[in-house]
Amino acid sequence: MRVLVTGGAGYVGSHVALDLAEAGFEVVVLDDLSTGHPAAVAGLPLERADLVDPAALARALDRLGPVEAAVHLAARTQVGESVARPGLYFRTNVAGTLNLLEALVARGVRYLVFSSSAAVYGEPERVPIPEDHPCRPTNPYGQTKLMVEGMLQAYQRAHGLRWASLRYFNAAGADPLGRTGEDHRPETHLIPSLLLAALGRRGPVELYGTDWPTPDGTCIRDFVHVCDLARAHRLALQHLAGGGEGGPFNLGNGRGFSVRQVVEVCRRVTGVDIPVRSAPRRPGDPAVLVADSQRARQVLGWEPRHPHLEEIVSTAWQWHRSHPDGFGEPHGGPALPY
């Protein structure tokens, strides 16, 4: 099967592209390179295009050639930025996806796996969170992901596009073979920020809120290894192609760690007393997010192979130590304008 991976030069996307290629899929990559890196998918066909530009998107898809399926990861992903710049998020994540869906349907694409997020749930009523939990996102980022899921339902009814939406919690870690890893500029994710501080590449890491209603006052999150996420995309695609039922699937380990606990694990793994400092809460952050991933386990046959936080951090540490400057390249272009 020939598969298009949008956002395939990014952090999760590059791991997905490599996993699919290793499994025998013919992979082609589309990325605007605003945050992605060509080196992350070296050897795979790559076209640069912005999903918000329908003409550029069509030209790029024509150059890449026919595909049977798509894995859609291209999106803006920062909660705080979405609160400050909601227009950027609705334009990129919603309007851009609409352009993509129209282009895929016009080309007869049959299956789509969508990179969604636990942010669709908002502040949870119960933990761990199942897929039938009410969806009340507390930030524009989560709103855009939920809107796209609604669009996918409509496109299946109207056009027969079969879809699965993978609501993952906190992606972390890196390819154990060192082929790709996490290289955001600037880096805002907790684990890579702590590891960059351990390398002396940045100053103290901010703990956003130390007065949350949790045992140690910091947010609690469910961390899942990026390679486990990548494999779930492949399993979802194979499940759809085999006639299986789609819809939403949570992806997480089912265990929450507080920010302070993550700090201590990173200190143990690196052997460095990583400096941190308290900072105000970020708008739109829920206090606790932990996944109930039973549907993915039962329907897709998915099981995390790297469930332990120390192992997740260790693979990320291996990547950052061997790539202290990330991919060592400038980004392909600026972030999209507001």
C-alpha positions in Angstrom: 0.0 0.0 0.0 1.2 3.5 -0.9 0.7 5.9 2.0 0.9 9.7 2.3 2.2 11.0 5.6 1.5 14.7 6.2 3.7 16.3 8.7 6.0 13.4 8.1 9.2 15.4 8.7 8.1 16.3 12.2 8.7 14.6 15.5 5.9 12.0 15.6 5.5 12.1 11.9 9.0 11.0 11.1 8.7 8.0 13.5 5.4 7.1 11.8 7.0 7.3 8.4 10.0 5.1 9.4 7.7 2.5 11.0 5.5 2.3 7.9 8.5 2.0 5.6 10.1 -0.7 7.7 6.8 -2.6 7.6 6.8 -2.7 3.8 4.5 0.3 3.0 5.6 2.6 0.2 5.7 6.0 2.1 5.7 9.5 0.6 5.9 12.6 2.8 4.3 16.0 2.7 5.5 18.7 5.0 5.6 22.5 5.0 8.9 22.3 6.9 7.9 25.1 9.2 8.9 22.8 12.2 10.0 19.6 10.4 13.4 18.5 9.2 14.2 16.8 5.9 16.9 14.8 7.6 14.3 13.1 9.8 13.0 11.3 6.7 16.1 11.0 4.6 15.6 8.5 1.8 11.9 8.9 1.6 10.1 11.0 -1.1 9.4 14.4 0.4 7.4 17.3 -1.0 7.1 20.7 0.6 3.6 22.3 0.7 1.4 24.3 3.0 -2.0 22.7 3.5 -3.7 26.1 3.7 -2.7 26.7 0.1 -5.0 24.4 -2.0 -3.1 25.0 -5.3 0.3 24.2 -3.8 -1.2 21.2 -2.0 -2.6 19.9 -5.3 0.7 20.4 -7.1 2.6 18.6 -4.4 0.2 15.6 -4.3 0.4 15.3 -8.1 4.2 15.2 -7.9 4.1 12.5 -5.2 1.7 10.4 -7.3 -1.3 8.3 -6.4 -1.8 7.0 -2.8 -4.3 4.6 -1.3 -4.2 6.0 2.3 -3.1 9.0 4.3 -1.8 9.5 7.8 -2.5 13.1 8.7 -0.1 14.6 11.3 0.4 18.1 9.9 -0.8 20.6 12.5 0.1 23.3 15.0 0.4 21.6 18.4 1.2 24.1 21.2 -1.6 24.6 23.7 -0.3 28.0 25.0 0.2 29.3 21.4 -3.3 28.2 20.5 -4.7 30.3 23.4 -2.6 33.4 22.3 -3.2 32.9 18.5 -6.4 31.0 17.9 -6.7 32.2 14.4 -3.4 30.5 13.4 -4.8 27.2 14.8 -8.2 27.3 13.2 -6.6 28.3 9.9 -3.9 25.6 9.9 -5.5 22.7 11.7 -9.1 23.0 10.5 -9.0 24.9 7.2 -5.8 23.1 6.2 -7.3 19.7 7.0 -10.4 20.7 5.0 -8.2 21.3 2.0 -6.5 18.0 2.5 -9.7 16.1 2.7 -11.0 17.6 -0.5 -7.8 16.7 -2.3 -7.8 13.2 -1.0 -11.4 12.5 -1.9 -10.8 13.9 -5.4 -7.9 11.4 -5.8 -9.9 8.4 -4.5 -8.0 7.9 -1.3 -9.8 5.3 0.8 -8.4 5.4 4.3 -7.2 8.1 6.7 -5.6 7.9 10.1 -5.7 11.2 12.0 -3.3 12.4 14.7 -5.7 13.7 17.3 -5.1 14.5 21.0 -6.2 14.0 24.6 -6.8 17.7 24.5 -10.3 17.0 23.0 -11.4 16.0 26.5 -10.6 19.1 28.4 -10.8 18.8 32.2 -11.6 15.2 32.9 -14.6 14.1 34.9 -13.0 10.7 35.6 -9.6 9.2 35.2 -8.4 7.2 33.3 -10.3 8.8 30.4 -12.2 6.5 28.0 -13.2 7.4 24.5 -16.8 8.0 25.4 -15.9 10.6 28.0 -17.5 14.0 27.2 -15.3 16.2 24.9 -15.1 19.7 26.3 -11.7 21.1 25.2 -10.3 23.9 27.2 -8.1 25.4 24.5 -8.3 26.1 20.8 -5.8 23.4 20.0 -8.1 20.8 21.5 -11.1 22.4 19.8 -9.4 22.1 16.4 -8.7 18.4 16.9 -12.4 17.8 17.9 -13.6 19.8 14.9 -11.5 17.6 12.5 -12.9 14.5 14.0 -16.4 15.8 13.2 -15.3 16.6 9.7 -14.0 13.0 9.3 -17.4 11.6 10.3 -19.1 13.8 7.7 -16.6 12.8 4.9 -17.1 9.1 5.7 -20.9 9.5 5.4 -20.6 11.6 2.2 -17.6 10.0 0.4 -16.9 6.7 2.1 -13.5 7.9 3.4 -12.8 5.4 6.3 -11.0 6.9 9.2 -9.5 6.4 12.6 -8.5 9.1 15.1 -5.7 8.4 17.5 -6.1 10.6 20.6 -2.6 10.4 22.1 -1.6 11.7 25.4 2.0 12.9 25.8 4.5 11.7 23.2 8.0 11.3 24.4 11.2 9.3 23.7 13.1 8.8 20.5 14.0 6.1 17.9 16.3 3.7 19.7 18.4 3.5 16.6 19.0 7.2 16.6 17.5 7.9 13.2 15.2 10.6 14.4 14.2 12.4 17.6 12.6 15.5 19.0 14.0 18.8 17.7 11.6 21.7 18.2 12.7 25.3 18.0 12.0 26.6 20.5 11.5 23.5 22.6 8.4 23.6 24.8 7.9 20.0 25.7 8.8 18.9 29.2 11.2 15.9 28.7 13.3 17.4 25.9 13.5 20.7 27.8 14.8 18.9 30.9 17.3 17.0 28.8 18.5 20.1 27.0 19.0 21.7 30.4 21.0 18.7 31.5 23.3 19.3 28.5 23.7 22.9 29.4 21.8 24.0 26.3 19.2 26.0 28.1 18.6 27.5 31.6 16.2 26.3 34.3 13.0 24.5 33.2 9.7 26.1 34.1 7.2 24.1 36.2 3.9 25.6 34.9 1.9 25.7 38.1 2.8 24.2 41.5 -0.6 24.7 43.0 -2.7 22.2 41.0 -5.1 19.9 43.0 -2.6 17.0 42.7 -0.4 15.2 45.4 2.7 17.4 44.7 1.0 20.4 43.2 2.2 19.9 39.6 0.2 18.6 36.6 -0.1 14.8 36.0 0.4 13.4 32.5 0.4 10.0 30.8 3.6 9.6 28.7 3.7 7.2 25.8 6.8 6.3 23.8 6.8 7.8 20.3 7.7 4.5 18.7 4.6 2.9 20.4 2.5 5.8 18.9 4.1 5.2 15.5 3.2 1.5 15.6 -0.4 2.4 16.5 -0.8 4.4 13.3 0.3 1.4 11.3 -2.0 -0.9 13.2 -4.9 1.5 12.7 -4.2 1.7 9.0 -4.1 -2.1 8.6 -7.3 -2.4 10.7 -9.2 0.0 8.4 -7.8 -1.7 5.2 -9.0 -5.0 6.6 -12.6 -3.7 7.0 -12.4 -3.0 10.7 -14.3 -0.3 12.5 -12.6 3.1 12.9 -13.5 6.0 15.1 -11.4 7.4 18.1 -8.7 5.4 19.9 -6.9 6.6 23.0 -3.2 6.0 23.2 -1.4 6.1 26.5 0.2 3.9 29.1 -2.6 4.3 31.6 -0.3 5.7 34.3 0.2 9.3 35.2 3.4 11.0 36.4 3.5 14.5 37.9 5.8 17.1 36.4 8.0 16.8 39.6 8.2 13.0 39.1 9.3 13.5 35.5 12.0 15.9 36.7 13.4 13.3 39.1 13.4 10.6 36.5 15.3 12.8 34.1 17.8 13.6 36.9 18.4 9.9 37.5 18.8 9.0 33.9 21.2 11.9 33.1 23.0 12.0 36.4 22.6 15.8 36.4 20.8 18.0 39.0 18.7 19.6 36.4 17.6 23.1 37.4 13.9 24.0 37.5 11.9 26.9 38.7 8.2 27.6 39.4 6.1 29.5 36.9 2.4 30.5 36.6 -0.1 28.0 35.2 -0.5 28.1 31.4 -4.0 28.9 30.2 -5.9 25.9 28.9 -3.9 23.2 30.8 -6.0 20.5 32.6 -4.6 19.3 35.9 -4.7 15.5 35.2 -4.7 13.6 31.9 -4.4 9.8 32.0 -5.6 7.4 29.2 -7.9 4.4 29.2 -6.5 2.7 26.1 -8.5 -0.5 26.3 -10.2 0.1 22.9 -6.8 0.3 21.1 -5.6 -2.8 22.9 -8.7 -4.8 22.1 -9.5 -3.6 18.6 -6.1 -2.8 17.2 -4.1 -5.3 19.1 -1.9 -2.4 20.3 0.3 -2.8 23.4 3.0 -0.3 24.5 6.4 -2.0 24.2 8.2 0.8 26.1 5.8 1.5 29.0 8.4 2.6 31.6 9.1 6.2 32.0 12.8 5.6 32.6 13.1 3.7 29.3 11.2 6.5 27.5 13.5 9.1 29.0 16.6 7.0 28.3 15.9 6.8 24.5 15.3 10.6 24.4 18.6 11.2 26.4 20.5 9.0 23.9 19.1 11.1 21.0 19.9 14.4 22.6 23.4 13.4 23.7 24.2 12.2 20.2 22.4 15.2 18.6 23.1 18.2 20.9 22.2 20.5 18.0 19.2 18.5 16.9 19.4 17.8 13.2 22.0 20.5 12.8 20.0 22.3 10.1 17.9 25.4 10.0 14.2 24.9 9.6 12.9 25.0 6.1 10.8 28.2 6.7 9.2 30.4 9.3 6.0 29.5 11.1 2.9 30.2 9.2 1.7 33.9 9.6 -1.3 34.7 11.7 
